[in-house]
């Protein structure tokens, strides 16, 4: 989730240019999701996913998560429109790989002990994303007012995750449900920014922000489905 700033947002350009920007953004989002699935396929077929899972389970989870957050943040920074186009695409590719590696332990557990749950979580995420996207495109509402609330809720959720690792308590179903709602709110926010806030050359940044929000929703939908089968 990232709010681009520019003196000339795409909303103030011509209809044709707005349509081209939106088409580029969602095409890139679709390709990013396909690339994520492709990287996961390679990780699983080569056995790397199991090794990543073993490493994550046998090391400090905060170190694993902290490394991902650092690398992902750097990738998203370089994917912004201030960088050259090749740099933006390289940053997007790196972010997809980092995200796939981070997901590997959870997907490995889901695939090993909860057959069919990954496809169910993916379907629910796609439906949720489509509904939320439709709300923004139909209403044309500007959800940028949510920025501060989303930022502080995100910090609070991260703090709870860190505390749960440090003090050994479980974040239960209520937390996962809350995070699915939070992810849905970030999708509303990001989609609204695509219509109203992003500059015309920021389609890579817009796609990576949407991809991050979709991945967040998928993660917690998957966790919810897994907890329901225990």
C-alpha positions as CSV (number, residue, x, y, z in Angstrom):
1,X,0.0,0.0,0.0
2,X,1.6,3.3,-1.1
3,X,0.1,6.6,-2.1
4,X,1.9,8.1,-5.0
5,X,2.0,11.9,-5.1
6,X,2.2,14.0,-8.3
7,X,1.0,17.4,-9.4
8,X,-0.8,15.7,-12.3
9,X,-2.6,12.6,-11.2
10,X,-4.0,10.3,-13.9
11,X,-7.5,11.3,-13.0
12,X,-6.8,14.7,-14.5
13,X,-5.7,13.4,-17.9
14,X,-7.9,12.3,-20.8
15,X,-10.2,9.4,-20.7
16,X,-8.0,7.5,-23.1
17,X,-4.9,8.0,-21.0
18,X,-6.7,7.0,-17.8
19,X,-8.0,3.8,-19.5
20,X,-4.5,3.0,-20.7
21,X,-3.1,3.5,-17.2
22,X,-5.7,1.3,-15.6
23,X,-5.2,-1.4,-18.3
24,X,-1.4,-1.4,-17.7
25,X,-1.9,-1.6,-14.0
26,X,-4.3,-4.6,-13.9
27,X,-2.5,-6.4,-16.7
28,X,0.7,-6.1,-14.7
29,X,-1.1,-7.3,-11.6
30,X,-2.4,-10.3,-13.4
31,X,1.0,-11.1,-14.7
32,X,2.5,-10.7,-11.2
33,X,0.1,-13.2,-9.8
34,X,0.9,-15.7,-12.5
35,X,4.6,-15.1,-11.9
36,X,4.1,-15.7,-8.2
37,X,2.3,-19.0,-8.9
38,X,5.1,-19.9,-11.3
39,X,7.8,-19.2,-8.7
40,X,5.9,-21.3,-6.1
41,X,5.6,-24.1,-8.6
42,X,9.4,-24.1,-9.1
43,X,10.0,-23.9,-5.3
44,X,7.8,-26.9,-4.7
45,X,8.9,-29.1,-7.6
46,X,12.5,-28.6,-6.8
47,X,12.1,-29.2,-3.1
48,X,13.3,-25.7,-2.2
49,X,9.9,-24.9,-0.5
50,X,10.5,-27.7,2.0
51,X,14.0,-26.4,2.7
52,X,12.7,-22.9,3.1
53,X,10.0,-24.2,5.5
54,X,12.6,-26.1,7.5
55,X,14.8,-23.0,7.7
56,X,11.8,-20.8,8.8
57,X,10.7,-23.3,11.5
58,X,14.1,-23.9,12.8
59,X,15.2,-20.3,13.1
60,X,13.9,-17.2,14.8
61,X,10.7,-16.3,12.9
62,X,11.3,-12.6,13.6
63,X,14.5,-12.8,11.7
64,X,12.8,-14.5,8.7
65,X,9.9,-12.0,8.8
66,X,12.2,-9.1,9.3
67,X,14.4,-10.0,6.4
68,X,11.3,-10.3,4.2
69,X,10.0,-6.9,5.3
70,X,13.3,-5.2,4.6
71,X,13.8,-6.7,1.2
72,X,10.1,-6.2,0.2
73,X,10.2,-2.5,1.4
74,X,13.3,-1.9,-0.7
75,X,11.7,-3.5,-3.8
76,X,8.5,-1.4,-3.4
77,X,10.6,1.7,-3.0
78,X,12.4,1.1,-6.3
79,X,9.1,0.2,-8.0
80,X,7.9,3.8,-7.6
81,X,7.8,6.1,-10.6
82,X,10.9,8.0,-9.6
83,X,13.1,5.2,-10.8
84,X,13.7,4.2,-14.4
85,X,11.2,1.8,-16.0
86,X,13.7,-1.1,-16.1
87,X,14.5,-0.6,-12.4
88,X,10.8,-0.5,-11.6
89,X,10.2,-3.8,-13.4
90,X,13.3,-5.4,-11.8
91,X,12.0,-4.3,-8.4
92,X,8.6,-5.8,-9.1
93,X,10.2,-9.1,-10.1
94,X,12.3,-9.1,-6.9
95,X,9.3,-8.4,-4.8
96,X,7.4,-11.3,-6.4
97,X,10.3,-13.7,-5.6
98,X,10.6,-12.4,-2.0
99,X,6.8,-12.8,-1.5
100,X,6.9,-16.4,-2.9
101,X,9.8,-17.4,-0.6
102,X,8.0,-15.8,2.4
103,X,4.8,-17.7,1.5
104,X,6.6,-21.0,1.0
105,X,6.4,-22.3,4.7
106,X,2.7,-21.6,5.0
107,X,1.9,-23.1,1.6
108,X,4.1,-26.1,2.4
109,X,2.0,-26.8,5.6
110,X,-1.2,-26.2,3.7
111,X,-0.3,-28.5,0.9
112,X,1.0,-31.2,3.2
113,X,-1.8,-31.3,5.8
114,X,-4.8,-29.5,4.3
115,X,-5.5,-30.8,0.8
116,X,-7.5,-28.4,-1.4
117,X,-7.3,-25.5,1.0
118,X,-4.9,-23.5,-1.2
119,X,-7.3,-23.5,-4.2
120,X,-10.2,-22.6,-1.9
121,X,-8.3,-19.7,-0.4
122,X,-7.3,-18.5,-3.8
123,X,-10.9,-18.6,-5.1
124,X,-12.2,-16.7,-2.0
125,X,-9.4,-14.1,-2.5
126,X,-10.2,-13.6,-6.2
127,X,-13.9,-13.2,-5.4
128,X,-13.2,-10.7,-2.6
129,X,-10.8,-8.7,-4.8
130,X,-13.3,-8.6,-7.6
131,X,-16.1,-7.4,-5.4
132,X,-14.0,-4.7,-3.7
133,X,-12.7,-3.5,-7.1
134,X,-16.2,-3.4,-8.4
135,X,-17.3,-1.2,-5.5
136,X,-14.6,1.4,-6.2
137,X,-15.1,1.4,-10.0
138,X,-18.9,1.6,-9.7
139,X,-19.1,4.2,-6.9
140,X,-15.9,6.2,-8.0
141,X,-15.5,7.0,-4.3
142,X,-12.2,8.3,-3.1
143,X,-11.0,6.2,-0.2
144,X,-7.8,8.1,0.4
145,X,-9.1,9.3,3.7
146,X,-8.4,5.8,5.0
147,X,-4.6,6.3,4.7
148,X,-3.8,7.3,8.3
149,X,-6.1,4.7,9.9
150,X,-4.7,1.9,7.7
151,X,-1.1,3.0,8.6
152,X,-1.7,2.8,12.3
153,X,-3.7,-0.4,12.1
154,X,-0.9,-1.9,10.1
155,X,1.6,-0.9,12.7
156,X,-0.6,-2.3,15.5
157,X,-1.0,-5.6,13.7
158,X,2.7,-5.9,13.2
159,X,3.3,-5.1,16.9
160,X,0.9,-7.9,17.8
161,X,2.6,-10.4,15.5
162,X,6.0,-9.5,17.0
163,X,4.7,-9.8,20.5
164,X,3.1,-13.2,19.8
165,X,6.5,-14.5,18.6
166,X,8.4,-13.0,21.5
167,X,6.0,-14.1,24.2
168,X,4.7,-17.3,22.7
169,X,1.0,-16.6,22.5
170,X,-1.3,-17.5,19.5
171,X,-3.1,-14.9,17.4
172,X,-6.4,-16.7,16.9
173,X,-9.2,-16.7,14.5
174,X,-10.4,-13.2,15.4
175,X,-7.0,-11.7,14.5
176,X,-7.1,-13.5,11.1
177,X,-10.6,-12.2,10.4
178,X,-9.5,-8.7,11.3
179,X,-6.6,-9.0,9.0
180,X,-8.8,-10.1,6.1
181,X,-10.9,-7.1,6.7
182,X,-7.8,-4.9,6.9
183,X,-6.5,-6.4,3.6
184,X,-9.9,-5.7,2.0
185,X,-9.7,-2.0,3.2
186,X,-6.2,-1.7,1.7
187,X,-7.6,-3.0,-1.6
188,X,-10.3,-0.4,-1.5
189,X,-7.6,2.3,-0.7
190,X,-5.2,1.1,-3.5
191,X,-7.9,0.8,-6.1
192,X,-9.2,4.3,-5.2
193,X,-5.7,5.7,-5.6
194,X,-5.5,4.1,-9.1
195,X,-8.6,6.0,-10.1
196,X,-7.8,9.3,-8.3
197,X,-4.2,9.7,-7.1
198,X,-1.5,7.9,-9.0
199,X,0.4,9.7,-11.7
200,X,0.3,8.3,-15.2
201,X,3.8,6.8,-15.1
202,X,3.2,4.9,-11.8
203,X,1.5,1.8,-13.1
204,X,4.3,-0.5,-11.8
205,X,4.0,1.0,-8.3
206,X,0.2,0.7,-8.5
207,X,0.4,-2.9,-9.5
208,X,2.9,-3.8,-6.8
209,X,0.7,-2.1,-4.1
210,X,-2.3,-4.0,-5.3
211,X,-0.4,-7.3,-5.5
212,X,0.8,-6.7,-1.9
213,X,-2.8,-6.2,-0.7
214,X,-4.1,-9.2,-2.6
215,X,-1.2,-11.3,-1.1
216,X,-2.1,-10.1,2.4
217,X,-5.7,-11.2,1.9
218,X,-4.7,-14.6,0.5
219,X,-2.4,-15.2,3.5
220,X,-5.0,-14.6,6.1
221,X,-7.9,-16.3,4.2
222,X,-5.6,-19.3,3.9
223,X,-4.8,-19.2,7.7
224,X,-8.5,-19.0,8.4
225,X,-9.4,-22.0,6.3
226,X,-6.5,-24.0,7.8
227,X,-7.6,-23.2,11.4
228,X,-11.2,-24.2,10.5
229,X,-10.0,-27.7,9.5
230,X,-7.9,-28.4,12.7
